[in-house]
Amino acid sequence: MKVGVARFTLYLPQSDSLKEKRGIIKPVVERTRRRFHISIAEVEDLDDLRVATIGFSIVSNSSAHIDEMLQAILASIEHEIDGARLGEIETEILEV
């Protein structure tokens, strides 16, 4: 079994409150979860108004499939986010 994990940072320069930040992040997380059937959540920087760190994971029997999915998910998120900038991205494929 192989597990792909990713953690990435979104910078939200126009966010002025936690409510506004959640209004940007929550729809993206929910759409991504439904579209790709993955586990995804905001995992760090929960109280920072202008930074969101999100993590997600994929389980498969193929490293190539996981790599393809990681790239597709990150591209989809980058395309969906209005008023935000994709920052640092960390990905890893683990064999369990």
N, C-alpha and C positions, 0 to 999 in steps of 0.2 A: 504494500500500500504506500502510496506517495501523497504527501500533503504539501500544497503550495500555500505560502503565507506572504502577505504584503502589508506594509505599513507606509502610509504616505501622509504628507502634511499639505493642508490647504491654507492659503493666506487669504484672509477676508478683509481687505483694507477699508471697505465701506461699512463694515458692521460697527454699530454704536452701542449695542446691548446684547446680552446673552439671548434674549428673546429673538432678536433679529438674526443672530448667528444660528440658532436652532431652526429658524424658519428657512434658512438656506441649506443647512446640512441635512436635516431630517428627510426632506423629499428626495434628495439625491441618494441617501442611504436606502430608503424604502424602494425606490425605483430600481436601484442596482440589485438589491436583494431579490426582488420579484423577477427581474429580467434574467439574471444569471443563476438563480437558485443557490446562493452562497450565504455564508455567515459573514456579516459585516456590522461594524459598530464604531462609534467614536470612542477611542481608547485612551487618549491623553489630551491635555490642554483643555479640559472641560470648563474651566473658569476663565479662560483667556478669550476676550471678545473678538480677537482678530486672527486667531490661529485654531485650526482643528486638525487633530491627528486621528486618522481613521485606519482601522485594520480589517482585513478580511482573509478568509481561508477557503481552500478548494481541496477536495479529496478525489483522487483518481488512481488508476493503475498505470498511467503513462506520464512521464515527465514532459514529453513533447506537448501533450494535451494541456497540462497544467501551465506550461510556459505560454502557450497560445492563449489560454483563458486569462492569465494574469495581464498580458498585453492588451487584450480586447477590453477587459474591465477598466483598466487604467485609462485607455483611450476614450472609452465611453464617458467616464467620470469627467475627464478633462474637457470633453466636448459639451457636457451638460451644465457645468458650473458657470453661472453668470456672475460677474463681479468678484470672482475669486481666481487665485493663481495657484497652480499645482507646484508644490515645492519638492522637498526631499522625498525620494521613493526608495524603499528597501524591499527586496523580494528574496525569497529563499524557497527551495524545494527540499523537503525532508523525506527520507525513506524510513518508514516505521515498520 
